[in-house]
């Protein structure tokens, strides 16, 4: 009874410790998911302007737009007529060229927003060549320098965050393993006593493994609840964050936190029990 009573506080501390490190790892994972969403939003905000020849008939503009909308790279499209282009130019702070010229020098165009995976130099070059095959297309333009710098910066950030995540993952495994082993330390005499009265290794490890599964499950659930509360608070303060979320990835990550808590808890507990079974009684003191 004394051993069992003594072990309970250790298990509570182990659950709290595992929950905290899983919560820390989950928070970083959530930031990575948001970073991925932010990267996607920036890429999909890049405009590709398909400039049309002057006096292109409206029906030909619509035909071209229909063709482009059917392509896998197109997320959305918009036809901008000469008149609309002039209006936007003036609204953006440009001078009213109608005061100097008696004609509109701007061209009608189709504005495209691409899916994020196509916003890179190689893909945009191929897409430009494909669009230029149309007889009504005069030119295809996009912010080339912006795309290059944006992809370069996102690549660097991804490498840095990936390295930090890997390092933190290793630290989390070590911390959880040490936490569980400390919790099992108070049970070392109980484990050895069961062995000395003739209990089999499987009989001794089974109840500890069951407890480890329960502790890991509780820890994972606590960490997920904590992360969910943080996410809800962050979205209340900054509603724009909600648009960056990827529900499927978030759910998978939370399930992964629970599974990780269970697996590491079970493996560490099982190793600790086997370690004490192999030790001599005198070495337990």
HELIX and SHEET records of a PDB file:
HELIX    1   1 UNK A    2  UNK A   44  1                                  43    
HELIX    2   2 UNK A   58  UNK A   69  1                                  12    
HELIX    3   3 UNK A   82  UNK A   91  1                                  10    
HELIX    4   4 UNK A   97  UNK A   99  5                                   3    
HELIX    5   5 UNK A  116  UNK A  118  5                                   3    
HELIX    6   6 UNK A  121  UNK A  131  1                                  11    
HELIX    7   7 UNK A  144  UNK A  185  1                                  42    
HELIX    8   8 UNK A  188  UNK A  196  1                                   9    
HELIX    9   9 UNK A  201  UNK A  237  1                                  37    
HELIX   10  10 UNK A  241  UNK A  244  1                                   4    
HELIX   11  11 UNK A  247  UNK A  278  1                                  32    
HELIX   12  12 UNK A  281  UNK A  284  5                                   4    
SHEET    1   A 4 UNK A  74  UNK A  80  0                                        
SHEET    2   A 4 UNK A 109  UNK A 114 -1                                        
SHEET    3   A 4 UNK A  47  UNK A  52 -1                                        
SHEET    4   A 4 UNK A 137  UNK A 142 -1                                        
END                                                                             
